[in-house]
Amino acid sequence: MKAVIAIEQGGPEVLQLTDIPVPAPADGQVRVKVIASSLNPIDTKVRKAKLPMTPATFPAILQTDLAGIVDAVGPGTTQFKIGDEVFGFSGGFRGSNGDVPGALSEYAIADAALIARKPVNLGFREAASLPLVATTAWKALFEKVTLTPATRVLITGGAGGVGYMAVQLANIAGAKVIAATRSAESSMLAIEAGATACVDLSQTSPQDVIDNYTDGKGFDVIFDTVGGEALDSAFKMVRPSGDIVTVVGAASHNLAPLYLKGANLHMVLVLTPIMFGMNKEKQGEILERIAQLAEAGKLKPRLDPQRFALSQTADAHHKYEAGQAKGKIVIDVAS
């Protein structure tokens, strides 16, 4: 079968199309004929850097998000049958029992607990764009904190991959959502997703933000998808005993503003089921809930309009790293 492998760590040029044997599913696994796979920031990071989730050895097959059709079922696997249309996580990272190959191949192995049936109203490309970003947003907003119609939420990076999903999910929960964005185009997207207003943290002080949108009290919940200065600002904008959730924790920060409010800092890493082999079934349950929301028309993906074939995966990585993506970049694995 055709597959794109990272022959070593480096720039997008290390991603090369080659032929490898078709894998066979083991106990608890299925083999998926991959129709599409979407690109996430972590996929480019493990291609370049030695991180805890980076495959231990190269060549490696990267990218975890996939959508496709079950082609074979491993022994003891009862959740799916041949012909089922599914979406979810494959691998592309270091796992608890060795490296787990990703989705950039015509056929990929997936743990049956880490996939779900594809939303019937979405195409494979749309479904492939959802797993990592929507599950991350779900874990942040529905597992780490509690949202009610009285909750005031700030979401940084409100038009980004995770942020765009988070704005929609927080809006579904009835919370009052403010999005932090950096351009008029991003603000428009966040408003369309359900934000009531947008702020540019590079142009507005944290105090002005909480004065204008929380009557000076601070936000009940801040979901940070940006990190860096945005997370530092979040410490100043959360209310006393409030909650901050971040997906960007690999940095040094002064926690004093958080400590002096008795506020809470939570971390979300959606890859823990792959990396540590834990809570896999919970991940699949979240995917099922995401599929239900998508089928109800309440959760909508946003895709970059440019299409990339499997052989053009390096071009897709180049585009993402150049900051030119206008939505999730999706690789058409099957023509």
C-alpha positions in Angstrom: 0.0 0.0 0.0 1.0 3.6 -0.4 2.0 5.5 2.7 3.8 8.8 3.5 6.6 8.3 6.0 8.8 10.7 7.8 12.2 9.2 6.9 13.8 11.2 9.7 13.1 14.3 11.8 13.2 17.6 10.0 11.3 19.9 7.6 8.4 18.9 5.5 10.8 17.4 2.9 11.3 14.4 5.1 7.7 13.3 4.3 8.1 10.9 1.4 5.6 8.6 -0.4 6.6 5.0 -0.4 5.2 1.4 -0.5 4.8 -0.6 2.7 3.0 -3.8 3.6 -0.7 -3.7 4.5 -1.0 -4.1 8.3 -3.3 -6.6 10.0 -5.5 -5.7 13.1 -4.8 -7.3 16.4 -7.1 -7.9 19.3 -9.2 -4.9 20.0 -8.3 -3.2 16.7 -9.7 -2.5 13.3 -8.1 -1.8 10.0 -9.5 1.3 8.3 -9.3 2.1 4.6 -8.3 5.8 5.1 -10.2 8.3 3.0 -8.9 11.5 4.7 -6.6 12.6 7.4 -6.3 16.1 8.9 -3.2 18.0 10.0 -2.8 19.3 13.5 0.0 21.4 15.0 1.3 18.5 17.1 1.9 16.6 13.9 4.3 19.2 12.6 6.0 19.4 16.1 6.7 15.7 16.4 8.1 15.8 12.8 10.6 18.4 13.9 11.3 18.0 17.6 12.1 15.3 20.3 9.0 15.6 22.5 7.6 13.0 24.9 5.0 11.9 22.3 7.5 11.9 19.3 8.0 8.4 17.9 11.0 6.8 19.3 12.3 5.7 15.9 12.1 6.9 12.4 11.0 6.3 9.6 7.5 6.8 11.1 4.0 7.3 9.8 2.6 10.5 11.3 -0.9 12.3 11.7 -3.5 10.8 14.0 -6.8 12.2 12.7 -8.6 9.9 10.2 -11.9 9.1 8.6 -12.5 6.1 6.5 -14.2 2.7 6.2 -13.6 -0.4 8.4 -11.8 -2.9 6.1 -10.9 -5.6 8.6 -11.7 -6.4 12.3 -9.3 -7.9 14.8 -10.1 -10.9 17.0 -12.3 -10.0 20.0 -13.4 -6.7 18.4 -17.2 -6.3 18.5 -17.8 -2.6 18.3 -17.4 -2.3 14.5 -18.0 -4.4 11.4 -16.5 -4.3 7.9 -18.1 -1.5 6.0 -18.7 0.8 8.9 -17.8 4.5 8.2 -15.7 5.8 11.1 -13.6 8.7 12.3 -11.2 9.1 15.2 -7.6 8.6 16.3 -5.0 6.3 14.9 -1.5 7.0 16.1 1.5 9.0 14.8 3.0 9.1 18.3 5.0 7.1 20.9 2.6 4.8 22.7 2.7 2.8 26.0 3.9 -0.3 24.1 6.0 1.3 21.4 5.4 3.6 18.5 1.9 3.7 17.0 1.7 4.3 13.3 -0.5 7.2 12.2 -3.0 7.8 9.4 -0.9 8.8 6.4 -1.4 5.5 4.6 -4.0 3.8 2.5 -4.8 1.5 5.3 -4.3 2.3 9.0 -4.8 0.3 12.2 -6.9 2.0 14.9 -7.8 1.0 18.4 -11.5 0.3 18.4 -11.9 2.3 21.6 -10.4 5.4 19.9 -12.8 5.7 17.0 -16.6 6.2 16.5 -19.1 6.0 13.7 -18.8 9.0 11.3 -21.5 11.6 11.5 -23.9 10.7 8.7 -24.3 14.3 7.5 -20.6 14.9 7.1 -18.3 13.9 4.3 -15.1 12.0 5.1 -13.0 15.2 4.8 -15.1 17.1 7.2 -15.2 14.2 9.7 -11.4 13.8 9.5 -11.0 17.4 10.6 -12.8 16.8 14.0 -11.2 14.2 16.2 -8.3 16.0 17.9 -9.6 19.6 17.9 -13.2 18.7 19.0 -12.1 16.2 21.6 -9.6 18.6 23.1 -12.3 21.3 23.4 -14.7 18.9 24.9 -12.3 17.7 27.5 -11.4 21.3 28.4 -15.0 22.6 28.7 -16.9 19.6 29.9 -14.4 17.5 32.0 -12.2 20.2 33.6 -14.9 22.8 34.3 -18.6 23.2 34.5 -20.5 25.5 32.2 -23.9 27.0 32.8 -25.9 29.8 31.2 -24.4 32.0 34.0 -20.8 31.2 33.1 -18.7 33.9 31.5 -16.1 32.2 29.3 -13.1 33.7 27.5 -11.5 31.5 24.7 -8.1 32.6 23.4 -7.5 31.7 19.7 -11.2 31.7 19.1 -10.9 31.1 15.4 -8.1 28.5 15.5 -8.6 24.8 15.2 -9.3 24.0 18.9 -10.7 27.5 19.7 -13.3 27.4 16.9 -14.6 24.1 18.3 -14.5 25.5 21.8 -16.6 28.5 21.0 -19.3 26.3 19.5 -19.3 23.9 22.4 -19.4 26.7 25.0 -22.2 28.3 23.1 -24.1 25.0 23.0 -23.8 24.9 26.8 -25.4 28.3 27.0 -22.4 30.1 28.4 -21.6 33.7 27.5 -18.6 33.4 25.3 -16.0 36.1 24.5 -13.3 35.1 22.0 -9.7 36.5 21.8 -8.8 37.0 18.2 -6.1 38.9 16.2 -7.9 40.0 13.0 -11.2 41.1 11.6 -11.5 37.8 9.7 -10.9 35.8 12.8 -13.4 37.8 14.8 -16.1 37.3 12.2 -15.5 33.5 12.3 -15.6 33.4 16.1 -18.9 35.4 16.1 -20.4 33.1 13.6 -19.4 30.2 15.8 -21.3 31.7 18.8 -19.1 34.2 20.5 -21.0 37.3 21.7 -17.9 39.6 21.2 -14.2 39.4 20.4 -11.2 41.1 21.9 -7.6 41.6 20.7 -5.3 41.0 23.7 -2.4 42.7 21.9 -4.4 45.9 21.7 -6.4 45.8 25.0 -5.3 45.5 28.6 -6.5 42.6 30.7 -8.2 45.1 33.1 -10.1 46.7 30.2 -11.3 43.3 29.0 -12.7 42.3 32.4 -14.2 45.8 33.0 -15.9 45.7 29.6 -17.2 42.1 29.6 -17.4 41.0 33.3 -18.2 44.2 35.2 -14.7 44.1 36.6 -15.2 40.7 38.3 -13.2 38.5 35.9 -14.1 35.5 33.8 -15.4 32.3 35.5 -13.6 30.2 32.9 -10.8 30.9 30.5 -9.8 28.3 27.9 -6.4 29.1 26.5 -5.4 27.6 23.2 -2.5 30.0 22.5 -0.1 30.0 25.5 2.7 32.5 26.1 1.5 36.0 26.8 -2.1 35.0 26.3 -1.8 32.6 29.2 -0.1 35.3 31.4 -3.0 37.6 30.6 -5.5 34.9 31.5 -4.0 34.8 35.0 -5.0 38.4 35.3 -8.5 38.1 33.8 -9.8 35.0 35.7 -12.1 35.8 38.7 -11.1 34.7 42.2 -11.6 30.9 42.5 -12.2 30.7 38.8 -10.8 28.2 36.3 -8.2 28.4 33.6 -7.7 25.5 31.2 -4.8 25.5 28.8 -3.5 23.2 26.1 -0.1 25.0 25.9 1.8 24.2 29.0 5.4 23.8 27.8 6.6 27.2 29.1 7.6 29.1 32.2 5.0 31.4 33.8 4.7 33.4 37.0 1.8 31.8 38.9 1.5 34.6 41.5 -1.5 36.3 39.9 -3.3 32.9 39.9 -2.2 32.1 43.4 -3.4 35.4 44.8 -6.9 34.7 43.5 -7.0 31.1 44.6 -7.8 30.2 41.0 -7.3 26.9 39.4 -5.1 25.9 36.4 -6.0 22.8 34.4 -4.1 21.1 31.6 -5.5 19.1 28.7 -3.5 16.7 26.6 -5.8 14.7 24.3 -3.1 12.2 23.4 -2.9 10.5 26.8 -4.9 7.5 25.7 -2.4 6.8 22.9 0.7 7.7 24.9 -0.2 5.9 28.2 -2.9 3.4 27.1 -5.4 4.9 29.6 -9.0 6.1 29.4 -9.4 4.9 25.8 -13.1 4.1 26.1 -13.8 7.6 27.4 -12.1 9.0 24.3 -14.4 7.0 22.1 -17.5 8.1 24.1 -16.5 11.7 23.5 -16.2 11.1 19.8 -19.7 9.6 19.8 -21.1 12.8 21.5 -19.2 14.9 19.0 -20.8 12.9 16.2 -24.3 13.5 17.7 -23.7 17.2 17.9 -22.5 17.3 14.3 -25.5 15.3 13.1 -27.8 17.8 14.9 -26.1 20.6 13.1 -24.8 22.1 16.3 -21.0 21.5 15.6 -19.6 22.4 12.3 -16.0 22.0 11.1 -14.1 24.6 9.0 -11.8 23.3 6.3 -9.1 25.0 4.3 -10.4 25.0 0.7 -7.2 23.7 -0.8 -7.0 20.0 -1.4 -3.9 17.9 -1.0 -3.4 14.3 -2.3 -1.4 11.8 -0.2 1.6 12.5 -2.4 1.3 16.2 -1.6 1.5 15.8 2.2 4.8 17.8 2.4 3.1 20.7 0.6 0.3 20.6 3.2 2.8 20.8 6.0 4.6 23.7 4.2 1.3 25.6 4.0 0.5 25.1 7.6 3.9 26.2 8.8 3.7 29.3 6.6 0.6 30.3 8.5 -1.5 30.2 5.3 -4.2 27.8 6.4 -7.8 29.1 6.4 -9.3 26.2 8.4 -8.2 22.7 9.0 -5.9 21.2 6.3 -7.1 17.8 5.2 -5.1 15.2 3.2 -7.2 13.2 0.7 -5.6 9.8 1.3 -8.0 8.0 -1.1 -8.6 9.7 -4.5 
